[in-house]
Amino acid sequence: MRNYEVVTIFQPDLDEAALSAAIEKVKGWITESGGSITKVDVWGKRRMAYMIRKTREGQYAVIYAQMEPAFTSTLERNLRFHEPLMRFLITLVD
């Protein structure tokens, strides 16, 4: 198991319940694969440096997790098709 940081940017028009449900879905994918969630850091709505899907703001959340390296490609595929998610980045933490 390695430590990863999953930075996510969700659509700005999501209410609190929808945002927490979207984050829970991502956390569920990680835990179903045998990984574990270390910490979830919700930054809230922030202004982005450039426009994504014709919008300037996004709701940021960082998920710190431990998971197998082979699962990262499956997680990326799941995140690509997750509708409320605009951008994501999975990085290995040393």
Protein Blocks (a to p, Z undefined) as FASTA:
>chain_A
ZZddddddddfkbcfklmmmmmmmmmmmmmmnopacfbdcdebjaddfbdeehiabdcdd
dddddddfklmmmmmmmmmmmmklmbdcddddZZ
